[in-house]
Amino acid sequence: MIPVYRPFLGKKERDYVLEAVDSSWISSKGKFLDLFERNFAKYVGAKHGIGTCNGTTSLHLALAALGIGPSDEVIVPTFTYIASVNAISYTGAKPVFVDSDSECWNLNPNLIEEKITPKTKAIMVVHLYGHPVDMDPIMKIAKKHNLKVVEDAAESHGAEYKGNRVGSIGDIGSFSFFGNKVITTGEGGMVVTNNNKLAEKCRHLRGQGVSLAKTYWHDVIGFNYRMTNITAAIGLAQLEKIDKVLKMKRAIAQEYIKRLKDVPEVKCQIEESWAKNVFWMFSITVPAAKRDKLMEFLKVNGIDTRPFFYPAHILPPYKESKGNYPVAELLGASGINLPSFPELKSKEIDFVTKKIKEFFKG
């Protein structure tokens, strides 16, 4: 079976983990945690990095630091992984859904203002499947309506919008380091920001709300969202080779695009002129009526795939009866993620694309 993804791990990850174990600093303090937070923030282009135990807690922490809470509303694309929406609900705020752009599959900026109410406090953008959101119009809307901008960059480490890396453009950004992400720590997340006060508040809330000046004095209700030094050791080793990983993933994407260009039923993820797509997963859309059959055909032939996310508005906790999100619904029904792990070989790409062509010719 050709897996849809697997982490790109090596000797340095093992060496750093063993060093952390030998140092006895295995919990939420240590050399590797400091280095990973600092170096990842620098890579993204932000002043501060605050490590967390996973990407969902990172999003929740970012929203909490912004003061989002009950009676507030946060605009979010309905076509996203459920963590984006759940993190809003954790604060007591209401997620307000917006449809996607049919070209790059992200939040459609042209549909935001009609969803803004006096209760709206923030816009959460999601840089989906490695492609950045068109940020300029969103930042303009946020400024006009005095809204905060949260970037969910869980799938887009290293992606760029007009030369700026995602996560550093809005008020606060969030990353995931789950096992299938561009770089991984197994589980883990990171909040990044250029705002000193937001960074301080994130650090305060992350560690059970303990006072920075008085031991065991908890002056707010906080969370246990800390990253461990062992986790950070893996992350630091991964970060040191992120440019290599992104180069490998871009080469994979180019091969797929070249080999599938003559298959009219297949539409590959694009790369806008203002964007640098990191192709987290190599993602395609096909006719919705054939999507599941194609996935089953590929599985029988030893090729693992994943469907696109279900739009949040059709899921039981967030089901809407009045919403109109045709692009998100079409994407959710027609999208497939193909194998795209960094070490995927050219002959494996050739096999996958030949089987896709065979399916549509049959």
Summary of the structure (lengths in Angstrom):
residues: 362
radius of gyration: 20.5
end to end distance: 22.3
largest distance: 70.4
contacts: 1295
relative contact order: 0.18
helix: 42%
strand: 18%
